[in-house]
Amino acid sequence: MISNIATAPRVSIVNKAVYNSVTRDLDIVVDVTTLETLSGASKIVVVVTEDGVTGTGSDWGQANAYAGGANGPMGGYESLPSTVPASQMVYDAVARDLVTAFNGATGVIATSAPAGNTYTYTAATINIPTDWDTQQLNIVSFVLNASNRVLNVNNHTLAEAIANNSIAVYTPTANSDIRVFPTMANESTFAHLKFAEPTDLNITIYNAIGQKVADKNYGSIVGEQVAPINTANFADGMYVVQVTANGSVSTYKVNVKH
């Protein structure tokens, strides 16, 4: 029900990954932290999905119940035929690999799990087929309680999951702030920084398969500053900007399009 949107989650989920772009081996680790006490056999479900999937042949066409406008407007689908040809279809959130069993991995989260505990699920290595676009892959994890109700879900792109391997997470305060924008970049984007105390700063940028494409140490900074990030020579695609402030890390997603 839509009222569930306002319900506080009972767990938090962080997806982490290590990807070898040569062997195309993907290792996934999921950290689940209880935000309140759980009881019963909770389960972790992990799925690898891909966006922007296209194909040819009749099996890739899409049945269209909105053809002719009989069911009202639907973002232009009312002007398309009852079967939309494959050449006009792009599919997002396509489930590529069910990493866990269908009903989830059991025995990871304690049957009596106090609030504040973190439980880690480590998946078997997945070899990514060459026809999967690693720049479009996502890791989606969710936790089910003993009654198979979803306690929370989280999605990370592959690049975000790789960046999540950082140990510490930066927490802003009233006197400090980090922002990266614009998130749609052409020639450049900017890290807007505010630190009340001297802060050691490093900015690292990764592409969608976790390769480091830029790295700069700014030394110790204080006050409000703007650090330009040159994206002019980056290929089009999604990038993760990892800002390390006094050893704590925050990550930001930037889409480069020339």
C-alpha positions as CSV (number, residue, x, y, z in Angstrom):
1,M,0.0,0.0,0.0
2,I,1.1,3.6,-0.6
3,S,0.9,4.2,3.1
4,N,4.0,2.0,3.5
5,I,6.1,4.8,2.0
6,A,5.8,6.6,5.3
7,T,6.8,3.5,7.3
8,A,10.3,3.7,8.8
9,P,12.6,1.0,7.5
10,R,13.6,-1.7,10.0
11,V,17.0,-2.3,8.3
12,S,19.5,-0.4,6.2
13,I,21.3,-2.1,3.3
14,V,24.6,-1.3,1.6
15,N,25.7,-3.2,-1.5
16,K,29.4,-3.5,-2.1
17,A,31.3,-5.0,-5.1
18,V,34.6,-5.9,-6.5
19,Y,34.8,-6.2,-10.3
20,N,37.7,-7.6,-12.4
21,S,37.2,-6.0,-15.8
22,V,39.7,-8.5,-17.4
23,T,38.1,-11.7,-16.2
24,R,34.6,-10.1,-15.8
25,D,34.3,-11.7,-12.3
26,L,32.0,-9.9,-9.9
27,D,32.0,-10.4,-6.2
28,I,29.1,-8.9,-4.2
29,V,29.0,-8.3,-0.4
30,V,25.8,-7.0,1.2
31,D,25.8,-5.4,4.7
32,V,22.5,-5.3,6.5
33,T,22.3,-3.2,9.7
34,T,19.3,-3.6,12.0
35,L,17.5,-0.3,12.8
36,E,15.3,-2.0,15.4
37,T,15.2,-5.5,16.9
38,L,14.2,-8.3,14.5
39,S,13.0,-11.7,15.5
40,G,12.4,-14.8,13.3
41,A,14.3,-16.0,10.2
42,S,15.0,-12.9,8.2
43,K,16.3,-13.4,4.6
44,I,18.5,-11.5,2.2
45,V,17.6,-11.5,-1.5
46,V,20.2,-10.2,-4.1
47,V,19.5,-9.6,-7.8
48,V,21.7,-8.2,-10.5
49,T,19.7,-6.1,-13.0
50,E,20.6,-4.3,-16.2
51,D,19.1,-1.1,-17.7
52,G,18.9,-0.1,-21.4
53,V,18.5,-3.7,-22.7
54,T,17.5,-4.0,-26.3
55,G,17.1,-6.9,-28.7
56,T,15.7,-8.1,-32.0
57,G,13.0,-10.5,-33.0
58,S,9.3,-10.9,-32.2
59,D,10.0,-12.0,-28.6
60,W,11.4,-8.5,-27.8
61,G,8.2,-6.7,-28.8
62,Q,5.9,-5.3,-26.1
63,A,2.2,-5.9,-25.8
64,N,0.6,-2.5,-25.5
65,A,-2.8,-2.2,-23.8
66,Y,-2.8,1.5,-24.4
67,A,-2.9,1.3,-28.2
68,G,-5.5,3.5,-29.8
69,G,-6.0,5.5,-26.6
70,A,-8.8,3.3,-25.3
71,N,-7.2,3.2,-21.8
72,G,-6.1,6.9,-21.8
73,P,-2.8,8.5,-22.2
74,M,0.5,6.6,-21.3
75,G,3.5,8.7,-22.3
76,G,3.0,8.2,-26.0
77,Y,2.2,4.5,-25.9
78,E,-1.4,5.4,-26.9
79,S,0.0,6.3,-30.3
80,L,1.9,3.1,-30.8
81,P,0.5,-0.3,-32.1
82,S,-0.9,-3.1,-30.0
83,T,2.5,-4.8,-30.2
84,V,5.3,-2.3,-30.0
85,P,8.2,-3.5,-32.3
86,A,11.5,-4.6,-30.7
87,S,13.2,-1.7,-32.5
88,Q,11.2,0.8,-30.4
89,M,11.7,-0.9,-27.0
90,V,14.3,-0.3,-24.4
91,Y,13.9,-2.3,-21.2
92,D,15.2,-1.2,-17.8
93,A,15.5,-3.2,-14.5
94,V,15.9,-6.5,-16.4
95,A,16.8,-9.2,-13.9
96,R,20.0,-10.8,-15.1
97,D,21.0,-12.9,-12.2
98,L,19.2,-14.1,-9.1
99,V,22.3,-14.2,-6.8
100,T,20.6,-15.8,-3.8
101,A,17.9,-18.5,-3.8
102,F,14.5,-17.2,-4.9
103,N,13.3,-17.0,-1.3
104,G,16.5,-15.5,0.0
105,A,19.7,-16.4,1.9
106,T,18.9,-17.6,5.4
107,G,21.2,-18.0,8.4
108,V,22.9,-14.6,7.8
109,I,20.8,-12.4,10.0
110,A,20.4,-13.8,13.6
111,T,16.9,-15.0,14.5
112,S,17.0,-12.6,17.4
113,A,18.8,-9.5,16.0
114,P,19.2,-6.5,18.3
115,A,19.1,-3.0,16.8
116,G,22.5,-1.7,15.7
117,N,24.0,-5.0,14.6
118,T,25.4,-5.4,11.1
119,Y,25.2,-8.7,9.2
120,T,27.2,-9.5,6.1
121,Y,26.2,-11.7,3.2
122,T,29.0,-12.7,0.8
123,A,27.9,-14.0,-2.6
124,A,29.6,-16.6,-4.8
125,T,31.6,-15.0,-7.6
126,I,29.5,-14.2,-10.7
127,N,31.1,-14.1,-14.2
128,I,29.5,-11.4,-16.2
129,P,28.7,-12.4,-19.8
130,T,30.2,-10.2,-22.5
131,D,26.7,-9.2,-23.8
132,W,25.9,-7.5,-20.4
133,D,26.7,-3.8,-20.3
134,T,28.6,-3.3,-17.1
135,Q,27.9,0.4,-17.2
136,Q,24.2,-0.4,-17.0
137,L,24.3,-3.0,-14.2
138,N,22.7,-2.6,-10.8
139,I,22.9,-4.6,-7.6
140,V,19.5,-4.7,-5.9
141,S,19.2,-6.2,-2.4
142,F,16.2,-6.5,-0.1
143,V,15.5,-8.1,3.3
144,L,12.4,-10.2,4.0
145,N,11.2,-11.0,7.5
146,A,9.9,-14.4,8.6
147,S,6.5,-13.6,7.0
148,N,8.1,-12.7,3.7
149,R,7.3,-9.0,4.1
150,V,10.0,-6.6,2.7
151,L,11.7,-4.7,5.5
152,N,13.8,-2.5,3.1
153,V,15.4,-2.5,-0.3
154,N,18.4,-0.7,-1.8
155,N,19.8,-0.4,-5.3
156,H,23.3,0.6,-6.3
157,T,24.8,0.9,-9.7
158,L,27.9,-1.3,-10.1
159,A,30.1,1.8,-9.9
160,E,28.4,2.8,-6.6
161,A,28.8,-0.6,-5.2
162,I,32.5,-0.7,-6.0
163,A,32.9,2.7,-4.3
164,N,31.0,1.5,-1.3
165,N,34.0,-0.7,-0.4
166,S,35.3,2.4,1.4
167,I,35.3,1.9,5.2
168,A,34.1,5.1,6.6
169,V,31.1,7.3,5.5
170,Y,31.2,11.1,5.7
171,T,28.5,12.6,7.9
172,P,27.8,16.3,7.3
173,T,27.3,18.7,10.2
174,A,25.9,22.2,10.6
175,N,29.3,23.7,9.9
176,S,30.4,21.3,7.1
177,D,29.0,20.2,3.8
178,I,30.0,18.5,0.5
179,R,28.0,18.8,-2.7
180,V,28.8,17.7,-6.2
181,F,26.9,19.3,-9.1
182,P,25.8,19.5,-11.8
183,T,25.1,15.8,-11.9
184,M,24.8,16.0,-15.7
185,A,28.2,17.1,-16.9
186,N,29.7,18.0,-20.2
187,E,33.1,19.7,-19.8
188,S,33.2,19.9,-16.0
189,T,31.4,19.5,-12.7
190,F,32.2,20.9,-9.3
191,A,32.7,19.8,-5.8
192,H,31.3,22.5,-3.5
193,L,33.0,22.2,-0.1
194,K,32.5,23.8,3.3
195,F,34.6,22.8,6.3
196,A,34.6,24.6,9.7
197,E,37.9,22.9,10.7
198,P,41.0,22.1,8.6
199,T,40.2,19.0,6.6
200,D,42.4,16.7,4.6
201,L,40.7,16.3,1.2
202,N,41.1,13.8,-1.6
203,I,38.8,13.4,-4.7
204,T,38.9,10.2,-6.7
205,I,36.7,9.4,-9.8
206,Y,35.7,6.0,-11.0
207,N,34.0,4.9,-14.2
208,A,31.1,2.5,-14.3
209,I,33.2,-0.6,-14.0
210,G,35.2,0.7,-11.1
211,Q,38.4,1.8,-12.9
212,K,40.0,4.9,-11.4
213,V,40.1,7.7,-14.0
214,A,41.2,10.6,-11.9
215,D,42.6,11.3,-8.4
216,K,43.7,14.4,-6.7
217,N,44.9,15.2,-3.2
218,Y,44.0,18.8,-2.1
219,G,45.9,18.7,1.2
220,S,44.3,20.5,4.2
221,I,41.5,22.9,3.4
222,V,39.1,25.0,5.6
223,G,36.2,27.3,4.9
224,E,34.1,27.3,1.7
225,Q,35.8,26.3,-1.6
226,V,34.8,25.1,-5.0
227,A,37.0,22.3,-6.6
228,P,36.4,22.0,-10.4
229,I,36.4,18.5,-11.8
230,N,37.4,18.3,-15.5
231,T,35.3,15.8,-17.4
232,A,36.1,17.0,-20.9
233,N,38.3,13.9,-21.7
234,F,35.9,11.4,-20.0
235,A,33.9,9.1,-22.3
236,D,30.2,9.4,-22.1
237,G,28.7,7.4,-19.2
238,M,28.1,7.2,-15.5
239,Y,30.9,8.1,-13.0
240,V,31.3,8.0,-9.3
241,V,33.0,10.9,-7.5
242,Q,34.4,9.7,-4.2
243,V,35.3,12.6,-1.8
244,T,37.4,11.6,1.2
245,A,37.4,14.1,4.0
246,N,39.6,13.3,7.0
247,G,39.4,9.6,6.1
248,S,35.6,9.6,5.8
249,V,34.1,9.0,2.4
250,S,31.1,10.2,0.5
251,T,30.1,9.3,-3.1
252,Y,28.2,11.1,-5.8
253,K,27.0,10.0,-9.2
254,V,27.7,12.1,-12.2
255,N,26.5,11.4,-15.8
256,V,28.9,12.7,-18.5
257,K,27.4,13.4,-21.9
258,H,29.3,15.3,-24.6
